[in-house]
Amino acid sequence: MTITVRSLTGGLNSITQSPFWISRTVLGAALAVLFVALEWLSSIHEFMGVPITPWNPGLGVVFAFMLLRGPVYGLVLFIGMIAAELIVVRTALQWPIIVAIAGIISLVYAIASFVIRHVLQLDTALHRLRDLVELLAVGVAAAFVSSGLLGLLLLLDHRIALDNILIAATPLLLGDVIGIAVMTPLTLRLVMRLQGDASLSGYSRPLALEVVLYAACICAALWVIVGGTDGGGFRYFYLLFVPVMIAAVRHGFDGACVTLSIAQFGLVALLHYFGYDARAFTDMQTLMLVLTGTGLVVGAVVSERQNSDRLMRIAEERLRDKEMEAERAARFSLVSGMASALAHEINQPMTAARALARSAQHILESASPDLPRATGNITNAVAQIDHASGVMRRMREFLRRGRPHVSSFEIRATIDDALMLAQPDASARGIEISRDVPSDLPMAHGDRIQVEQVILNLIRNASEAISGAQQRDGTIRLSAVALASPPRIEIAVSDNGPGVPPEVARTMFEPMTTSKHEGLGLGLSISRGIVESHGGRIWLQSAEPGRTEFRFSLPLEPSSGLQ
């Protein structure tokens, strides 16, 4: 199946990439041959010199290419109709009448395709119900116009009476309408898939078996409907609705198009096999028109909903990517704001380690080295280096994290890591940070770096608020507690700063809300997104001056919001 689809796709691409006139000539010739073959399969009859067909599949196929490639393919329809009249129908009409019939039909549908392409600007992929309605409305209008003009033309032939034209008008109209309703959407969707919008190689063997099952059900229903000895089987026509509706609901527009085409070909074949007359063809095609309209509308609605769901998933994925980019940018912004203090925090132990190492070197180079003292200096130097390395390691891990990494982690250790990064900046501002975190807290579940980012955001906001108020005795306190109903961990960050103004408190968790002159207002918004994705919530517990407190909770059970 995959090889066949690839060969079809390659053939279509090779024609498309050929010189302009060659591609149109080759495709036009192939369509003309296909038109004649489909007209032969549609069981054309001649009634008093007027060609009557129960449906016109060739018209539907060529009309689809007129929509895809332009009204110039009306010439293919013109040539195909003349060839079909001569080869298949072997009509007794005079040459001028034959040419005029082909000219009228091709011109009317060329104009219809121009209206659809350039006036209505139809999406030929038929992703929306509106596209289908516009296509069918213009197609039906063109069928009425062409039937009326053909009737006027045939009146010029004195051998054809007005009564005969009126008898032939209904099946002619129904044949064109059903041909367009069934074959045009099917052809448009098939070409769209072959051109790569949705590859046919995704069709699996179970799907092929399902199509065979639909075909078997349709053929069985048609045998019951058409094969009745007294013609009373027409009352069982509703049996066809079952497979068509199931296919439309399961596979949308494509399922409706495929099953309707199977039903239409099978119906015409059986009507012809059992020798039904033209009136029976017309009666059955009237019922078929109802089935076609119902199936296409149901399929279009299902496909539109499926397409909307697909676009929504793509939009959600892009939103998640943008949120992760914003979170990472916020982490860089957070660390860059503390860069000077962190640089000092790293430089201080490195300077101390250098001094201790120099001292140990001098001790060892002396005439009577004090080995215990040298060993102590080296041990202290290693400890200072380890401290600086720990700060760098935590900073690097905090900055480089991309996709969320969900796991179980200790809240106490996460708070300690956040304090290691936040402490230098707070000390530089003259702010004291304390913590009250029990050692027996249960494990939390989520992304540790994201939770650390929330804690750092709250500490940073408190530090900037205290510093902005030029408060000299600033204090920040972190606490955490495990609660039982529902099972969760609640973390609080409180400070003795100036508080939060009421106008800011109302919208502070919304993007672009900030009281700082150089702030972007994204810290609390990103924090809320992180906490909510973990299944928790964040809120302002107290906005009073000297008693400002933010809290957020994390459930102990894994959240479905994390992926």
C-alpha positions as CSV (number, residue, x, y, z in Angstrom):
1,M,0.0,0.0,0.0
2,T,2.8,2.4,0.9
3,I,4.6,1.7,-2.4
4,T,1.5,2.4,-4.4
5,V,0.9,5.7,-2.6
6,R,4.5,6.7,-3.1
7,S,4.4,6.0,-6.8
8,L,1.1,8.0,-7.1
9,T,2.7,10.9,-5.2
10,G,5.8,10.7,-7.2
11,G,3.9,10.7,-10.5
12,L,1.8,13.7,-9.4
13,N,4.9,15.6,-8.3
14,S,6.8,14.8,-11.5
15,I,3.9,16.2,-13.6
16,T,3.7,19.2,-11.3
17,Q,7.4,19.9,-11.7
18,S,7.4,19.5,-15.5
19,P,7.2,22.5,-17.8
20,F,3.9,24.3,-17.6
21,W,2.4,23.4,-21.0
22,I,3.6,19.7,-20.7
23,S,2.0,19.2,-17.3
24,R,-1.3,20.7,-18.4
25,T,-1.3,18.7,-21.6
26,V,-0.5,15.4,-20.0
27,L,-3.0,15.9,-17.1
28,G,-5.7,17.2,-19.5
29,A,-5.4,14.1,-21.8
30,A,-5.5,11.8,-18.8
31,L,-8.6,13.6,-17.5
32,A,-10.3,13.4,-20.9
33,V,-9.7,9.6,-21.0
34,L,-11.0,9.3,-17.4
35,F,-14.1,11.3,-18.2
36,V,-15.0,9.0,-21.1
37,A,-14.4,5.9,-19.0
38,L,-16.6,7.2,-16.2
39,E,-19.3,8.1,-18.6
40,W,-19.3,4.6,-19.9
41,L,-19.4,3.2,-16.3
42,S,-22.4,5.5,-15.5
43,S,-24.7,3.7,-17.9
44,I,-25.7,6.4,-20.3
45,H,-29.1,6.0,-22.0
46,E,-30.6,8.0,-24.9
47,F,-34.2,9.1,-24.7
48,M,-35.7,10.5,-27.9
49,G,-32.3,11.7,-29.0
50,V,-31.5,13.2,-25.6
51,P,-28.6,11.6,-23.7
52,I,-29.7,10.7,-20.1
53,T,-27.3,9.6,-17.4
54,P,-28.3,8.7,-13.8
55,W,-25.2,10.5,-12.6
56,N,-22.2,12.3,-14.1
57,P,-19.0,11.3,-12.3
58,G,-16.8,12.5,-15.0
59,L,-18.2,16.0,-14.6
60,G,-17.4,15.9,-10.9
61,V,-13.8,14.9,-11.4
62,V,-13.1,17.5,-14.1
63,F,-14.9,20.2,-12.1
64,A,-12.5,19.4,-9.2
65,F,-9.5,20.0,-11.4
66,M,-11.1,23.2,-12.7
67,L,-11.2,24.4,-9.1
68,L,-7.6,23.3,-8.5
69,R,-6.0,24.4,-11.7
70,G,-8.3,27.0,-13.1
71,P,-11.2,27.3,-15.6
72,V,-8.9,26.4,-18.5
73,Y,-9.7,22.8,-17.7
74,G,-13.2,23.5,-19.1
75,L,-11.5,22.6,-22.4
76,V,-11.0,19.1,-21.0
77,L,-14.7,18.9,-20.2
78,F,-15.5,20.1,-23.7
79,I,-13.3,17.5,-25.4
80,G,-14.4,14.7,-23.1
81,M,-18.1,15.4,-23.7
82,I,-17.7,15.3,-27.4
83,A,-15.7,12.0,-27.2
84,A,-18.3,10.5,-24.9
85,E,-21.1,11.4,-27.2
86,L,-19.4,9.8,-30.1
87,I,-17.7,6.8,-28.5
88,V,-20.1,5.8,-25.6
89,V,-23.5,7.2,-26.5
90,R,-23.2,7.0,-30.2
91,T,-25.9,9.7,-30.4
92,A,-28.0,10.5,-33.4
93,L,-27.8,14.3,-32.7
94,Q,-26.3,16.5,-35.4
95,W,-22.7,17.7,-35.0
96,P,-23.6,21.4,-34.4
97,I,-25.9,20.2,-31.5
98,I,-23.2,18.0,-30.0
99,V,-20.6,20.8,-30.1
100,A,-23.1,23.3,-28.8
101,I,-24.1,21.0,-25.9
102,A,-20.4,20.4,-24.9
103,G,-19.7,24.2,-25.3
104,I,-22.6,25.2,-23.1
105,I,-21.8,22.7,-20.3
106,S,-18.1,23.4,-20.3
107,L,-18.6,27.2,-20.4
108,V,-21.1,27.2,-17.5
109,Y,-18.9,25.1,-15.2
110,A,-15.8,27.1,-16.2
111,I,-17.7,30.2,-15.0
112,A,-18.8,28.4,-11.9
113,S,-15.2,27.4,-11.1
114,F,-14.1,31.0,-11.6
115,V,-16.7,32.2,-9.1
116,I,-15.6,29.6,-6.6
117,R,-11.9,30.3,-7.0
118,H,-11.8,34.1,-7.3
119,V,-15.0,35.4,-5.8
120,L,-15.7,33.0,-3.0
121,Q,-12.0,32.0,-2.6
122,L,-12.9,28.5,-1.6
123,D,-10.5,26.4,0.4
124,T,-10.2,23.4,-1.9
125,A,-9.2,21.2,1.0
126,L,-12.8,21.6,2.3
127,H,-11.8,21.9,5.9
128,R,-14.9,23.7,6.9
129,L,-18.7,23.1,6.5
130,R,-18.9,26.5,4.9
131,D,-16.6,25.4,2.1
132,L,-18.8,22.4,1.3
133,V,-22.0,24.5,1.4
134,E,-20.5,27.1,-1.0
135,L,-19.2,24.3,-3.4
136,L,-22.6,22.5,-3.5
137,A,-24.5,25.8,-3.9
138,V,-22.5,26.9,-6.9
139,G,-22.5,23.4,-8.3
140,V,-26.3,23.1,-8.1
141,A,-26.8,26.6,-9.6
142,A,-24.5,25.7,-12.5
143,A,-26.4,22.4,-13.0
144,F,-29.7,24.4,-13.2
145,V,-28.3,26.9,-15.6
146,S,-26.7,24.3,-17.9
147,S,-29.9,22.2,-17.9
148,G,-32.0,25.3,-18.8
149,L,-29.7,26.3,-21.6
150,L,-29.5,22.7,-22.9
151,G,-33.3,22.7,-23.0
152,L,-33.4,25.9,-25.0
153,L,-30.8,24.5,-27.4
154,L,-32.5,21.2,-28.0
155,L,-35.7,23.0,-28.9
156,L,-33.9,24.1,-32.0
157,D,-33.9,20.5,-33.2
158,H,-37.4,20.0,-34.7
159,R,-37.2,16.2,-34.1
160,I,-37.2,16.8,-30.3
161,A,-40.5,17.7,-28.7
162,L,-40.9,19.9,-25.7
163,D,-42.4,17.1,-23.7
164,N,-39.3,14.9,-24.3
165,I,-37.0,17.7,-23.1
166,L,-39.0,18.2,-19.9
167,I,-38.9,14.4,-19.3
168,A,-35.1,14.4,-19.8
169,A,-34.5,17.6,-17.8
170,T,-34.9,16.0,-14.3
171,P,-32.5,13.1,-14.7
172,L,-30.0,15.4,-16.4
173,L,-30.1,17.9,-13.5
174,L,-29.9,15.1,-10.9
175,G,-27.0,13.5,-12.7
176,D,-25.0,16.6,-12.7
177,V,-25.8,17.5,-9.1
178,I,-24.9,14.1,-7.8
179,G,-21.8,13.9,-9.9
180,I,-20.5,17.1,-8.4
181,A,-21.7,16.3,-4.9
182,V,-20.1,12.9,-4.8
183,M,-17.0,13.1,-7.0
184,T,-15.8,16.7,-6.7
185,P,-15.2,16.6,-2.9
186,L,-13.7,13.1,-3.2
187,T,-11.3,14.2,-6.0
188,L,-10.3,17.4,-4.1
189,R,-9.5,15.5,-0.9
190,L,-7.6,12.8,-2.8
191,V,-5.4,15.3,-4.7
192,M,-4.9,17.3,-1.5
193,R,-3.6,14.1,0.2
194,L,-1.4,13.1,-2.7
195,Q,0.2,16.5,-2.7
196,G,1.3,16.1,0.9
197,D,-1.2,17.9,3.1
198,A,-2.0,14.6,4.7
199,S,-0.1,11.6,3.4
200,L,-2.0,8.6,2.2
201,S,0.9,6.4,3.5
202,G,-0.7,6.8,6.9
203,Y,-3.6,4.6,5.8
204,S,-3.0,1.2,7.5
205,R,-4.2,-2.3,6.7
206,P,-6.9,-2.2,9.4
207,L,-8.3,0.9,7.7
208,A,-8.3,-0.9,4.3
209,L,-10.1,-3.8,5.9
210,E,-12.6,-1.3,7.3
211,V,-13.2,0.2,3.8
212,V,-13.8,-3.4,2.5
213,L,-16.3,-3.9,5.3
214,Y,-18.1,-0.7,4.4
215,A,-18.2,-1.7,0.8
216,A,-19.6,-5.2,1.7
217,C,-22.4,-3.6,3.9
218,I,-23.3,-1.1,1.1
219,C,-23.4,-3.8,-1.5
220,A,-25.6,-6.0,0.7
221,A,-28.0,-3.0,1.4
222,L,-28.1,-2.2,-2.3
223,W,-29.0,-5.8,-3.2
224,V,-31.9,-5.6,-0.7
225,I,-33.0,-2.2,-2.0
226,V,-32.7,-2.8,-5.8
227,G,-33.0,-6.5,-6.0
228,G,-36.7,-6.7,-4.9
229,T,-38.8,-8.5,-7.5
230,D,-41.6,-6.1,-7.3
231,G,-39.5,-3.0,-7.0
232,G,-40.8,-2.5,-3.5
233,G,-37.3,-2.8,-2.1
234,F,-36.9,1.0,-2.6
235,R,-38.6,1.4,0.8
236,Y,-35.5,-0.1,2.4
237,F,-33.3,2.7,1.1
238,Y,-32.7,3.9,4.7
239,L,-30.3,0.8,5.0
240,L,-27.7,2.8,3.1
241,F,-27.6,5.5,5.8
242,V,-26.1,3.1,8.3
243,P,-22.7,2.5,6.7
244,V,-22.4,6.0,5.3
245,M,-23.2,7.7,8.6
246,I,-20.8,5.4,10.6
247,A,-18.0,6.1,8.1
248,A,-18.7,9.9,8.3
249,V,-18.7,9.9,12.1
250,R,-15.5,7.8,12.3
251,H,-13.5,9.3,9.5
252,G,-15.2,12.6,8.8
253,F,-15.4,14.1,5.3
254,D,-13.1,11.5,3.8
255,G,-15.2,8.6,5.1
256,A,-18.4,10.2,3.8
257,C,-16.9,10.8,0.3
258,V,-15.5,7.2,0.0
259,T,-18.7,5.5,1.1
260,L,-20.9,7.7,-1.0
261,S,-18.9,7.0,-4.1
262,I,-19.1,3.3,-3.4
263,A,-22.8,3.5,-2.9
264,Q,-23.3,5.5,-6.1
265,F,-21.3,3.2,-8.3
266,G,-22.9,0.2,-6.8
267,L,-26.4,1.7,-7.2
268,V,-26.0,2.5,-10.9
269,A,-24.5,-0.9,-11.6
270,L,-27.3,-2.8,-9.9
271,L,-30.0,-0.6,-11.5
272,H,-28.5,-1.3,-14.9
273,Y,-28.1,-5.0,-14.1
274,F,-31.8,-5.5,-13.1
275,G,-32.9,-3.5,-16.1
276,Y,-34.7,-0.6,-14.4
277,D,-36.1,2.1,-16.7
278,A,-35.1,5.8,-16.7
279,R,-38.0,6.7,-14.3
280,A,-36.6,4.2,-11.7
281,F,-33.2,5.7,-12.1
282,T,-34.6,9.2,-11.5
283,D,-36.6,8.1,-8.4
284,M,-33.6,6.3,-6.9
285,Q,-31.3,9.3,-7.7
286,T,-33.6,11.6,-5.8
287,L,-33.2,9.4,-2.7
288,M,-29.5,9.2,-3.4
289,L,-29.3,13.0,-3.4
290,V,-30.8,13.1,0.1
291,L,-28.3,10.5,1.3
292,T,-25.4,12.4,-0.3
293,G,-26.3,15.7,1.2
294,T,-26.8,14.2,4.7
295,G,-23.6,12.2,4.6
296,L,-21.5,15.1,3.3
297,V,-22.8,17.5,5.9
298,V,-22.2,15.0,8.8
299,G,-18.7,14.3,7.5
300,A,-17.9,18.0,7.1
301,V,-19.1,18.7,10.6
302,V,-17.0,15.9,12.0
303,S,-13.9,16.9,10.0
304,E,-14.3,20.5,11.0
305,R,-14.4,19.5,14.6
306,Q,-11.4,17.2,14.2
307,N,-9.5,19.9,12.4
308,S,-10.4,22.4,15.2
309,D,-9.1,19.8,17.8
310,R,-5.9,19.4,15.8
311,L,-5.3,23.1,15.6
312,M,-6.1,23.5,19.3
313,R,-3.5,20.8,20.1
314,I,-0.9,22.5,18.0
315,A,-1.7,25.9,19.6
316,E,-1.5,24.3,23.1
317,E,1.9,22.8,22.2
318,R,3.2,26.1,20.9
319,L,1.9,27.8,24.0
320,R,3.7,25.3,26.2
321,D,6.9,26.0,24.2
322,K,6.5,29.7,24.7
323,E,5.8,29.3,28.4
324,M,8.9,27.2,28.8
325,E,10.9,29.9,26.9
326,A,9.4,32.6,29.1
327,E,10.3,30.5,32.2
328,R,13.9,30.1,31.1
329,A,14.2,33.8,30.2
330,A,12.8,34.6,33.6
331,R,15.4,32.4,35.3
332,F,18.2,34.2,33.4
333,S,16.6,37.6,34.3
334,L,16.4,36.4,38.0
335,V,20.0,35.4,38.1
336,S,21.2,38.3,36.1
337,G,19.6,40.6,38.7
338,M,21.6,38.8,41.4
339,A,24.8,38.6,39.3
340,S,26.9,41.0,41.3
341,A,26.0,39.4,44.6
342,L,26.6,35.9,43.2
343,A,29.9,36.9,41.7
344,H,30.9,38.2,45.1
345,E,29.7,35.0,46.7
346,I,31.9,33.0,44.4
347,N,34.9,35.3,44.5
348,Q,35.0,35.4,48.3
349,P,35.6,31.7,48.9
350,M,38.0,31.5,45.9
351,T,40.0,34.4,47.4
352,A,40.0,32.7,50.8
353,A,41.0,29.4,49.2
354,R,43.9,31.1,47.4
355,A,45.1,32.7,50.7
356,L,44.8,29.4,52.5
357,A,46.7,27.6,49.8
358,R,49.5,30.2,49.8
359,S,49.7,29.9,53.6
360,A,50.0,26.1,53.4
361,Q,52.7,26.5,50.7
362,H,54.8,28.9,52.9
363,I,54.3,26.5,55.9
364,L,55.5,23.6,53.9
365,E,58.5,25.5,52.5
366,S,59.7,26.5,56.0
367,A,62.7,24.8,57.7
368,S,60.4,23.1,60.2
369,P,56.9,22.9,58.6
370,D,53.9,22.7,60.9
371,L,52.1,19.9,59.1
372,P,48.9,19.9,61.1
373,R,48.5,23.6,60.4
374,A,49.2,23.1,56.7
375,T,46.7,20.3,56.6
376,G,44.1,22.4,58.2
377,N,44.7,25.3,55.7
378,I,44.4,22.9,52.8
379,T,41.2,21.3,54.2
380,N,39.7,24.8,54.7
381,A,40.7,25.8,51.1
382,V,39.1,22.7,49.7
383,A,35.9,23.5,51.7
384,Q,35.9,27.1,50.3
385,I,36.4,25.7,46.7
386,D,33.6,23.2,47.3
387,H,31.3,26.1,48.4
388,A,32.1,28.1,45.3
389,S,31.6,25.0,43.2
390,G,28.3,24.3,44.8
391,V,27.1,27.8,44.0
392,M,28.2,27.5,40.4
393,R,26.7,24.0,40.0
394,R,23.3,25.1,41.4
395,M,23.3,28.2,39.2
396,R,24.2,26.2,36.1
397,E,21.5,23.6,36.8
398,F,19.0,26.3,37.5
399,L,19.8,28.1,34.2
400,R,20.2,25.2,31.8
401,R,17.0,23.3,32.4
402,G,14.8,23.1,29.3
403,R,11.9,20.6,29.3
404,P,10.2,20.0,32.6
405,H,11.8,17.0,34.5
406,V,9.1,15.4,36.7
407,S,10.3,13.4,39.7
408,S,10.0,13.1,43.5
409,F,12.1,15.7,45.4
410,E,12.6,17.0,48.9
411,I,11.1,20.4,49.6
412,R,13.7,21.2,52.3
413,A,16.6,20.6,49.9
414,T,14.9,22.7,47.2
415,I,14.5,25.6,49.7
416,D,18.1,25.3,50.7
417,D,19.2,25.4,47.0
418,A,17.1,28.5,46.5
419,L,18.5,30.2,49.6
420,M,22.1,29.5,48.4
421,L,21.3,31.5,45.3
422,A,19.2,34.2,47.0
423,Q,21.4,34.7,50.1
424,P,24.2,36.7,48.5
425,D,21.9,39.3,46.9
426,A,19.9,39.6,50.2
427,S,23.0,40.1,52.2
428,A,24.2,42.7,49.8
429,R,21.0,44.6,50.5
430,G,21.3,44.2,54.2
431,I,18.4,41.7,54.4
432,E,18.4,38.7,56.7
433,I,16.8,35.5,55.5
434,S,15.6,32.8,57.9
435,R,13.8,29.5,57.3
436,D,11.5,27.2,59.4
437,V,11.3,24.0,57.5
438,P,10.8,20.6,59.2
439,S,13.1,17.9,58.3
440,D,10.4,15.3,58.1
441,L,8.3,16.8,55.3
442,P,7.0,14.3,52.8
443,M,8.4,14.1,49.3
444,A,6.8,16.4,46.7
445,H,6.2,15.4,43.1
446,G,7.0,17.7,40.1
447,D,9.8,19.7,38.6
448,R,12.3,20.7,41.3
449,I,13.8,23.5,39.3
450,Q,10.5,25.1,38.5
451,V,9.5,25.0,42.2
452,E,12.9,26.5,43.1
453,Q,12.1,29.2,40.5
454,V,8.9,30.1,42.3
455,I,10.6,30.3,45.7
456,L,13.4,32.5,44.2
457,N,10.8,34.8,42.5
458,L,9.1,35.3,45.9
459,I,12.3,36.0,47.7
460,R,13.5,38.3,45.0
461,N,10.3,40.3,45.0
462,A,10.5,40.6,48.8
463,S,14.1,41.7,48.7
464,E,13.4,44.4,46.0
465,A,10.3,45.6,47.9
466,I,12.4,46.0,51.2
467,S,15.3,47.6,49.3
468,G,13.0,49.9,47.4
469,A,11.5,51.2,50.7
470,Q,15.1,51.8,52.0
471,Q,14.3,49.7,55.0
472,R,17.4,48.8,57.0
473,D,16.1,46.0,59.2
474,G,14.6,43.9,56.5
475,T,13.9,40.3,57.2
476,I,12.5,37.5,55.0
477,R,11.2,34.2,56.4
478,L,10.6,30.9,54.6
479,S,8.4,28.2,56.2
480,A,6.9,25.0,55.0
481,V,4.3,22.7,56.5
482,A,2.5,19.5,55.5
483,L,-1.3,19.6,55.6
484,A,-3.6,16.5,55.6
485,S,-6.9,17.6,54.0
486,P,-6.3,17.5,51.1
487,P,-2.7,16.1,51.3
488,R,-0.4,19.0,50.3
489,I,2.7,21.0,51.2
490,E,2.2,24.7,51.8
491,I,5.2,27.0,51.5
492,A,5.1,30.6,52.8
493,V,7.5,33.5,52.0
494,S,6.9,36.5,54.4
495,D,8.7,39.8,54.9
496,N,8.5,43.0,56.9
497,G,8.5,45.2,53.9
498,P,6.1,48.0,52.9
499,G,3.3,45.7,51.8
500,V,1.3,45.5,48.5
501,P,-0.9,48.3,47.3
502,P,-4.5,47.3,46.8
503,E,-4.5,48.3,43.1
504,V,-1.5,46.0,42.5
505,A,-2.8,43.2,44.6
506,R,-5.9,42.8,42.4
507,T,-4.0,42.0,39.3
508,M,-0.5,41.1,40.5
509,F,-0.7,37.5,39.1
510,E,-1.6,38.7,35.6
511,P,1.1,39.2,33.0
512,M,2.7,42.7,32.6
513,T,1.6,43.7,36.1
514,T,4.4,45.3,38.2
515,S,5.1,48.1,40.6
516,K,8.8,48.3,39.7
517,H,10.1,50.8,37.2
518,E,12.3,48.3,35.3
519,G,10.2,45.2,35.8
520,L,8.4,43.3,33.1
521,G,5.7,41.9,35.4
522,L,6.2,38.3,34.4
523,G,7.6,36.8,37.6
524,L,4.4,36.2,39.5
525,S,2.5,35.3,36.3
526,I,5.1,32.6,35.5
527,S,5.1,31.4,39.1
528,R,1.3,31.0,39.0
529,G,1.6,29.0,35.8
530,I,4.2,26.7,37.3
531,V,2.2,26.2,40.5
532,E,-1.1,25.5,38.7
533,S,0.6,23.1,36.3
534,H,1.7,21.1,39.4
535,G,-2.0,21.0,40.5
536,G,-1.5,23.7,43.3
537,R,-2.3,27.3,43.7
538,I,-0.5,30.5,44.8
539,W,-2.0,33.5,46.6
540,L,-1.3,36.6,48.5
541,Q,-2.0,35.7,52.2
542,S,-1.4,39.2,53.6
543,A,-0.7,42.5,51.9
544,E,-0.3,44.6,55.1
545,P,2.9,46.6,55.7
546,G,5.3,44.7,57.9
547,R,3.4,41.4,57.4
548,T,3.4,40.7,53.7
549,E,3.1,37.0,53.0
550,F,2.8,34.9,49.8
551,R,1.9,31.3,50.0
552,F,1.7,28.5,47.5
553,S,0.7,24.9,47.8
554,L,1.8,21.7,46.1
555,P,-0.3,18.5,46.2
556,L,1.5,15.3,47.2
557,E,-0.1,13.4,44.4
558,P,1.3,13.7,40.8
559,S,-0.7,16.3,38.7
560,S,-2.0,15.5,35.2
561,G,-0.9,19.0,34.2
562,L,2.7,18.0,34.1
563,Q,4.1,16.1,31.1
